[in-house]
Amino acid sequence: MTDSTLKRFGVSMEGSLLKKFDQLIQLRGYENRSEAVRDLVRDALIQESWENSEETVAGSILLFYNHHQRNLQDEMMKIQHEMHDYILATTHFHLNHDSCLELIVVKGKVKDIQQLSHKITSLKGVEYGKFTVAPVKQI
C-alpha cells in the first residue's frame, strides 16, 4: 500500500544554483519546482534500482556515430547479433553525409543490458552513447 498524500519539506541551495534550476524548470515546461523535484527524485530512484543487477529493465541505447569509421557498423552488428535476446528493435537514421543516429530498444536484466550498452558505446567511431532505462514490473 502506498501513501499518496503529499508531504512538504524544505530544500536549501545557493542562489546561483536555484537560478539555474528555475531556468531549467521554465525550459522544460514544469508548472512549479515541486514537479521538477519529483521528476529528479524518480530518476534518482530508477538509477538506484540498477544496484539490483537481477532486476528486469526496458529502455534504449542512443548512439551517434560516424558511419565512415572503418569496421564500425560490422562491429555494431556483430555485438547486436551476439546479444539479440535483449534487443527488441533498432532504428537507424542518416543525419548527414558522415553521421548516423541509431536507437536500440532493449529489455533484460540490468547487468546484461549494461554490458550490451558498454560494448557498443565504447566502439571506436561512436561519438556519443546514452543508455536510459526504467524498471519493468513483473506481473
Backbone as CSV, one residue per row, in Angstrom:
resi,resn,N_x,N_y,N_z,CA_x,CA_y,CA_z,C_x,C_y,C_z
1,MET,0.839,-1.167,0.000,0.000,0.000,0.000,0.894,1.244,0.000
2,THR,0.609,2.188,-0.873,1.421,3.395,-0.959,0.705,4.559,-0.295
3,ASP,1.486,5.457,0.234,0.964,6.669,0.862,0.905,7.744,-0.214
4,SER,-0.302,8.102,-0.658,-0.442,9.043,-1.759,-0.628,10.484,-1.289
5,THR,-0.555,10.721,0.013,-0.702,12.088,0.488,0.594,12.854,0.264
6,LEU,0.441,14.113,-0.095,1.616,14.943,-0.330,2.246,15.334,0.988
7,LYS,3.548,15.353,1.023,4.325,15.783,2.182,5.149,16.993,1.760
8,ARG,5.303,17.936,2.634,6.107,19.123,2.354,7.438,19.021,3.089
9,PHE,8.498,19.519,2.440,9.799,19.611,3.081,10.547,20.770,2.456
10,GLY,11.533,21.279,3.130,12.298,22.409,2.633,13.603,21.972,2.009
11,VAL,14.047,22.749,1.058,15.329,22.491,0.404,16.110,23.792,0.396
12,SER,17.360,23.741,0.800,18.231,24.915,0.778,19.282,24.735,-0.303
13,MET,19.534,25.810,-1.042,20.601,25.777,-2.043,21.071,27.190,-2.328
14,GLU,22.260,27.277,-2.905,22.834,28.572,-3.254,21.941,29.267,-4.278
15,GLY,21.958,30.590,-4.231,21.129,31.377,-5.144,21.435,31.125,-6.603
16,SER,22.713,30.986,-6.936,23.086,30.767,-8.340,22.584,29.410,-8.842
17,LEU,22.634,28.408,-7.972,22.134,27.092,-8.355,20.611,27.132,-8.518
18,LEU,19.930,27.831,-7.628,18.474,27.951,-7.719,18.072,28.687,-8.989
19,LYS,18.828,29.698,-9.355,18.535,30.438,-10.588,18.635,29.515,-11.806
20,LYS,19.692,28.712,-11.859,19.857,27.762,-12.968,18.747,26.715,-12.959
21,PHE,18.364,26.264,-11.765,17.280,25.285,-11.645,15.972,25.880,-12.151
22,ASP,15.686,27.128,-11.787,14.474,27.792,-12.258,14.474,27.948,-13.779
23,GLN,15.642,28.209,-14.359,15.752,28.296,-15.818,15.444,26.940,-16.458
24,LEU,15.962,25.879,-15.835,15.687,24.527,-16.332,14.203,24.205,-16.232
25,ILE,13.591,24.583,-15.122,12.159,24.355,-14.921,11.358,25.027,-16.027
26,GLN,11.699,26.268,-16.322,10.999,27.005,-17.371,11.248,26.375,-18.739
27,LEU,12.490,26.027,-19.003,12.854,25.425,-20.282,12.086,24.130,-20.530
28,ARG,11.964,23.317,-19.488,11.289,22.029,-19.624,9.773,22.106,-19.471
29,GLY,9.267,23.254,-19.091,7.825,23.455,-19.027,7.146,22.938,-17.769
30,TYR,7.892,22.788,-16.695,7.275,22.385,-15.433,6.397,23.524,-14.923
31,GLU,5.328,23.163,-14.229,4.454,24.178,-13.650,5.076,24.808,-12.417
32,ASN,5.903,24.038,-11.706,6.490,24.554,-10.474,7.718,23.728,-10.099
33,ARG,8.404,24.170,-9.070,9.607,23.476,-8.604,9.295,22.084,-8.091
34,SER,8.151,21.931,-7.449,7.796,20.623,-6.877,7.733,19.542,-7.944
35,GLU,7.133,19.855,-9.088,7.069,18.874,-10.182,8.472,18.488,-10.639
36,ALA,9.340,19.475,-10.767,10.714,19.204,-11.208,11.454,18.352,-10.186
37,VAL,11.303,18.666,-8.913,11.971,17.893,-7.870,11.453,16.468,-7.854
38,ARG,10.146,16.279,-8.012,9.588,14.915,-8.046,10.197,14.103,-9.192
39,ASP,10.347,14.724,-10.379,10.966,14.017,-11.506,12.418,13.664,-11.207
40,LEU,13.149,14.570,-10.576,14.541,14.292,-10.219,14.634,13.135,-9.232
41,VAL,13.730,13.110,-8.264,13.721,12.026,-7.275,13.377,10.706,-7.946
42,ARG,12.371,10.708,-8.817,12.008,9.473,-9.536,13.186,8.948,-10.333
43,ASP,13.873,9.860,-11.029,15.022,9.450,-11.828,16.122,8.879,-10.942
44,ALA,16.380,9.511,-9.809,17.398,9.010,-8.882,17.033,7.629,-8.365
45,LEU,15.757,7.402,-8.087,15.318,6.085,-7.604,15.474,5.014,-8.676
46,ILE,15.207,5.380,-9.911,15.399,4.427,-11.012,16.880,4.093,-11.154
47,GLN,17.729,5.123,-11.096,19.171,4.885,-11.187,19.632,3.968,-10.062
48,GLU,19.108,4.189,-8.863,19.472,3.373,-7.705,19.019,1.929,-7.890
49,SER,17.895,1.740,-8.571,17.387,0.376,-8.777,18.358,-0.464,-9.596
50,TRP,19.277,0.187,-10.304,20.276,-0.545,-11.067,21.211,-1.308,-10.164
51,GLU,21.251,-0.941,-8.892,22.100,-1.662,-7.943,21.738,-3.144,-7.916
52,ASN,20.461,-3.438,-8.137,19.994,-4.825,-8.182,20.170,-5.312,-9.612
53,SER,21.291,-5.912,-9.904,21.611,-6.272,-11.285,20.721,-7.373,-11.850
54,GLU,19.903,-7.989,-11.009,18.992,-9.024,-11.487,17.638,-8.443,-11.886
55,GLU,17.428,-7.145,-11.630,16.159,-6.519,-11.964,15.999,-6.429,-13.480
56,THR,14.779,-6.644,-13.958,14.491,-6.529,-15.377,14.136,-5.082,-15.703
57,VAL,14.770,-4.570,-16.741,14.544,-3.199,-17.172,14.256,-3.169,-18.665
58,ALA,13.653,-2.081,-19.096,13.457,-1.815,-20.519,13.954,-0.404,-20.762
59,GLY,14.459,-0.157,-21.948,14.958,1.175,-22.232,15.524,1.286,-23.630
60,SER,16.487,2.183,-23.759,17.065,2.415,-25.077,18.545,2.759,-24.968
61,ILE,19.232,2.455,-26.033,20.622,2.868,-26.203,20.618,3.788,-27.418
62,LEU,20.988,5.034,-27.197,21.031,6.032,-28.258,22.476,6.225,-28.672
63,LEU,22.743,6.113,-29.958,24.110,6.214,-30.469,24.205,7.245,-31.585
64,PHE,25.220,8.090,-31.521,25.596,8.952,-32.633,26.967,8.483,-33.065
65,TYR,27.136,8.243,-34.353,28.435,7.748,-34.801,28.725,8.148,-36.230
66,ASN,30.009,8.052,-36.566,30.493,8.333,-37.904,30.467,7.025,-38.690
67,HIS,29.615,6.958,-39.682,29.493,5.682,-40.403,30.680,5.415,-41.327
68,HIS,31.576,6.377,-41.472,32.784,6.149,-42.266,33.880,5.447,-41.456
69,GLN,33.685,5.335,-40.142,34.681,4.672,-39.302,34.825,3.216,-39.752
70,ARG,36.009,2.837,-40.057,36.289,1.502,-40.583,35.788,0.415,-39.635
71,ASN,35.031,-0.524,-40.147,34.505,-1.706,-39.461,33.507,-1.413,-38.339
72,LEU,33.151,-0.146,-38.114,32.258,0.173,-37.005,30.895,-0.500,-37.167
73,GLN,30.285,-0.364,-38.307,28.959,-0.949,-38.490,29.003,-2.476,-38.398
74,ASP,30.058,-3.083,-38.896,30.211,-4.531,-38.772,30.337,-4.941,-37.303
75,GLU,31.134,-4.186,-36.536,31.308,-4.478,-35.109,29.995,-4.287,-34.349
76,MET,29.277,-3.219,-34.675,27.992,-2.976,-34.013,27.012,-4.114,-34.299
77,MET,26.964,-4.531,-35.539,26.056,-5.607,-35.929,26.445,-6.926,-35.259
78,LYS,27.732,-7.183,-35.167,28.216,-8.404,-34.515,27.770,-8.435,-33.048
79,ILE,27.957,-7.334,-32.348,27.544,-7.260,-30.940,26.033,-7.432,-30.813
80,GLN,25.287,-6.783,-31.684,23.833,-6.881,-31.617,23.360,-8.312,-31.882
81,HIS,24.003,-9.003,-32.793,23.627,-10.393,-33.061,24.003,-11.300,-31.890
82,GLU,25.158,-11.034,-31.270,25.571,-11.832,-30.105,24.610,-11.655,-28.936
83,MET,24.003,-10.483,-28.828,23.151,-10.171,-27.678,21.709,-9.901,-28.119
84,HIS,21.277,-10.581,-29.168,19.962,-10.340,-29.766,18.799,-10.598,-28.816
85,ASP,18.990,-11.436,-27.809,17.902,-11.729,-26.869,17.454,-10.495,-26.104
86,TYR,18.295,-9.475,-26.029,17.988,-8.274,-25.252,17.495,-7.122,-26.121
87,ILE,17.511,-7.294,-27.424,17.164,-6.218,-28.343,15.754,-6.444,-28.887
88,LEU,14.885,-5.449,-28.657,13.511,-5.528,-29.151,13.385,-4.927,-30.544
89,ALA,14.126,-3.842,-30.798,14.047,-3.173,-32.096,15.232,-2.222,-32.247
90,THR,15.545,-1.903,-33.490,16.546,-0.880,-33.777,15.994,0.035,-34.857
91,THR,16.401,1.292,-34.782,16.038,2.273,-35.795,17.287,3.050,-36.145
92,HIS,17.498,3.244,-37.433,18.714,3.884,-37.924,18.322,5.124,-38.733
93,PHE,19.006,6.249,-38.444,18.746,7.499,-39.154,20.047,8.032,-39.733
94,HIS,19.986,8.529,-40.956,21.134,9.187,-41.576,20.975,10.678,-41.316
95,LEU,21.852,11.259,-40.518,21.743,12.663,-40.149,22.368,13.592,-41.185
96,ASN,23.481,13.168,-41.731,24.151,13.902,-42.804,25.101,12.934,-43.503
97,HIS,26.001,13.451,-44.320,26.894,12.578,-45.090,27.758,11.684,-44.214
98,ASP,28.126,12.161,-43.030,29.042,11.422,-42.171,28.403,10.782,-40.948
99,SER,27.329,11.363,-40.440,26.804,10.990,-39.125,25.499,10.218,-39.190
100,CYS,25.408,9.249,-38.278,24.197,8.451,-38.139,23.746,8.464,-36.688
101,LEU,22.467,8.263,-36.504,21.892,8.094,-35.179,21.225,6.733,-35.185
102,GLU,21.482,5.957,-34.154,20.837,4.652,-34.039,20.205,4.550,-32.666
103,LEU,18.994,4.053,-32.650,18.262,3.853,-31.411,17.995,2.358,-31.277
104,ILE,18.466,1.779,-30.174,18.289,0.353,-29.920,17.372,0.215,-28.706
105,VAL,16.214,-0.386,-28.887,15.267,-0.599,-27.794,15.592,-1.947,-27.165
106,VAL,15.755,-1.946,-25.839,16.256,-3.121,-25.133,15.367,-3.506,-23.959
107,LYS,15.480,-4.781,-23.565,14.799,-5.283,-22.374,15.583,-6.477,-21.859
108,GLY,15.794,-6.517,-20.541,16.512,-7.635,-19.939,17.013,-7.268,-18.560
109,LYS,17.845,-8.132,-18.004,18.423,-7.862,-16.695,19.440,-6.737,-16.817
110,VAL,19.493,-5.904,-15.783,20.355,-4.731,-15.805,21.778,-5.088,-16.209
111,LYS,22.342,-6.122,-15.594,23.748,-6.461,-15.867,23.965,-6.791,-17.338
112,ASP,23.004,-7.437,-17.970,23.136,-7.813,-19.379,22.966,-6.604,-20.301
113,ILE,21.988,-5.765,-19.987,21.745,-4.587,-20.814,22.899,-3.596,-20.676
114,GLN,23.437,-3.439,-19.460,24.587,-2.564,-19.271,25.785,-3.074,-20.063
115,GLN,25.974,-4.376,-20.075,27.084,-4.966,-20.832,26.925,-4.659,-22.319
116,LEU,25.726,-4.818,-22.843,25.451,-4.507,-24.243,25.756,-3.037,-24.524
117,SER,25.253,-2.162,-23.659,25.475,-0.726,-23.844,26.957,-0.387,-23.825
118,HIS,27.696,-0.917,-22.865,29.131,-0.635,-22.770,29.881,-1.134,-24.001
119,LYS,29.533,-2.311,-24.468,30.227,-2.862,-25.644,30.038,-1.962,-26.864
120,ILE,28.814,-1.485,-27.065,28.529,-0.695,-28.264,29.045,0.731,-28.135
121,THR,28.807,1.366,-26.997,29.194,2.774,-26.858,30.703,2.966,-26.792
122,SER,31.442,1.925,-26.477,32.900,2.057,-26.384,33.607,1.805,-27.712
123,LEU,32.869,1.464,-28.747,33.496,1.208,-30.046,34.079,2.500,-30.634
124,LYS,35.215,2.361,-31.303,35.852,3.499,-31.959,34.933,3.999,-33.069
125,GLY,34.648,5.290,-33.042,33.758,5.894,-34.025,32.412,6.285,-33.440
126,VAL,32.060,5.712,-32.286,30.832,6.129,-31.601,31.164,7.431,-30.887
127,GLU,30.530,8.496,-31.324,30.844,9.816,-30.788,30.061,10.119,-29.515
128,TYR,28.897,9.507,-29.371,28.074,9.732,-28.180,27.160,8.542,-28.003
129,GLY,27.050,8.077,-26.771,26.127,6.994,-26.454,25.432,7.284,-25.147
130,LYS,24.148,7.021,-25.094,23.371,7.265,-23.878,22.456,6.074,-23.646
131,PHE,22.520,5.532,-22.433,21.713,4.376,-22.035,20.656,4.866,-21.053
132,THR,19.402,4.680,-21.374,18.315,5.082,-20.485,17.419,3.882,-20.237
133,VAL,16.985,3.727,-18.987,16.146,2.576,-18.640,15.090,2.958,-17.618
134,ALA,14.126,2.084,-17.506,13.116,2.135,-16.448,12.842,0.715,-16.024
135,PRO,12.557,0.495,-14.735,12.269,-0.854,-14.280,10.977,-1.386,-14.897
136,VAL,10.967,-2.679,-15.137,9.771,-3.338,-15.652,9.165,-4.134,-14.504
137,LYS,7.957,-3.815,-14.148,7.293,-4.529,-13.047,6.892,-5.906,-13.546
138,GLN,7.288,-6.921,-12.793,6.930,-8.298,-13.126,5.504,-8.589,-12.646
139,ILE,4.710,-9.160,-13.520,3.330,-9.483,-13.166,3.196,-10.960,-12.928
